């Protein structure tokens, strides 16, 4: 089963597909310029020791986003099946 969550809520190595960018203005423009647009597959590569920023693999490169930016990115992920 799939669900949509904020990118910030994803765990390390989790994969998903970007569904929506929920911000406009300067932050929204910056996010889109980095290639983070709807229907793009992503994977969380890791986080800094204090959980900010987050490293994200988008296409063939890895970039980092601050948590306040990741809060505006909605991602569709596979929900874990209960054991």
C-alpha positions in Angstrom: 0.0 0.0 0.0 1.3 3.5 -0.8 1.0 6.7 1.2 2.1 10.3 0.8 4.4 11.7 3.5 6.8 14.7 3.9 10.3 14.0 2.7 11.5 14.8 6.2 9.6 11.8 7.5 11.4 9.3 5.2 14.0 7.0 6.7 17.5 6.3 5.5 17.7 4.3 2.2 13.9 4.7 1.7 12.8 5.3 -1.9 9.8 7.2 -3.1 8.4 9.4 -5.9 7.9 13.1 -5.5 4.2 14.0 -5.8 4.0 17.7 -4.9 6.0 20.7 -3.9 3.8 22.6 -1.5 5.6 25.9 -1.4 6.1 28.8 -3.8 8.4 31.8 -3.8 12.1 31.6 -3.4 12.2 28.2 -1.6 9.9 26.7 -4.2 12.0 28.0 -7.1 15.2 26.8 -5.5 13.8 23.3 -4.9 12.6 23.0 -8.5 15.9 24.3 -9.9 17.7 21.4 -8.1 15.6 19.0 -10.1 13.1 18.1 -7.4 9.9 18.1 -9.4 6.7 15.9 -9.3 7.0 12.3 -10.6 10.8 12.2 -9.9 12.1 9.1 -8.1 14.3 9.8 -5.0 16.1 7.9 -2.3 17.2 9.1 1.1 21.0 8.6 1.4 21.5 9.7 5.0 21.4 12.5 7.5 23.8 14.7 9.4 24.4 13.7 13.0 21.8 16.2 14.2 19.3 15.1 11.5 19.7 18.3 9.5 20.5 18.4 6.5 19.3 15.3 4.7 21.2 13.8 1.7 18.9 12.8 -1.2 19.7 10.9 -4.4 17.8 12.5 -7.3 18.4 11.1 -10.7 22.2 10.5 -10.9 23.4 12.9 -8.2 23.1 13.4 -4.5 22.1 16.8 -3.0 21.4 18.0 0.5 18.3 19.8 1.8 17.6 21.5 5.0 14.7 20.0 7.0 12.6 23.2 6.5 12.9 22.6 2.7 12.2 18.9 3.0 8.9 19.8 4.8 7.5 21.2 1.6 8.2 18.1 -0.5 5.5 15.4 -0.5 6.6 12.0 -1.5 4.7 8.8 -2.2 6.3 5.8 -0.5 5.5 2.1 -0.1 4.0 1.5 3.3 5.7 -1.4 5.2 3.6 -4.5 5.6 2.8 -5.5 9.2 4.7 -8.6 10.4 
